[in-house]
Amino acid sequence: GRPQVDPLLRPLPPPGAGAEFWPLVVFTPGLYGCLEFYTQLCREFAAAGCVAVALEHEDGTSVSAIDRHTGEAIPYREQATYPYDIVAFNRPFLESRQRELKASVADLLAAAAAGADAAEDVASEGDDEGAAWRGVLRYADPSRVVLVGHSFGGSAILHCLREEPAWWAERCCGTLLLDFWPGALTADMAGGEMERLGAALPLPAVLLLSEMWHRSEWYAGSFQGFARGCGDRCLASAAVPGTFHQWVSDANFWAPDWAMRLFGLLGPRDHADAHAATAKAVVAGVRGLRGGASGVKELRNAFAALGLEEVAP
């Protein structure tokens, strides 16, 4: 019954000699989610000419994950019963993600820098999966990585940038934050702590929110404080009208729209319209982070044309 979400497109050819290589987007999922929850979002990045890599975390925050050493399933660890110290409870998860994100980005950049020879060497050893990975990464741009995170994934990115700013500034050109969860980083909901975090941010950022979190009595002050602290490093900050927190995940595609709204997973806006606007917005965000001054202007024009609501500092 449903029409295909994304149009049929001929894949872009591999970059030729002297051509710009494909942007490398590294995505980290939200709490309870897993990489399988964001396949459509990653398809949108890929359709725009990016190499999109979604990470599977082994910190216990994903509903589905496999231990890479033992091959056994990693059980999901529920949040404690409220009231509890949210920041203290989640700090070990953030520290685990920090290690995993750093190792993953380092490995991806090494594979991208190794080029065609490494891909052929791996293929000759009979490692088909490794050869496939390196066959794609040989065309990825290892100099300008974009970090993308939803909810707790966005919080993990901000934790990484706070703890090791120089390491990430050397390897990444920016971050696209989708409804990051302030509560995992600070108990200060007035926005002061997030303003200080934004002021120390080592990378440009694009903040894209659902309407639900943009208007949240708990988090609105944090988002405004973050944008205010970032100043010019926040290239754009906006919300997609008529959307709920899960709007960038595959959850909205699991059942008819009426059922998703019954479960509180889908906002009031027409789903196809909301998804189309979001897809264009996230792609504009990546391009803006990589495009210099002209990219920032195009990004802001794109957000305005899509009718997004500005998140005022």
Disulfide bonds with the S-S distance in Angstrom:
none
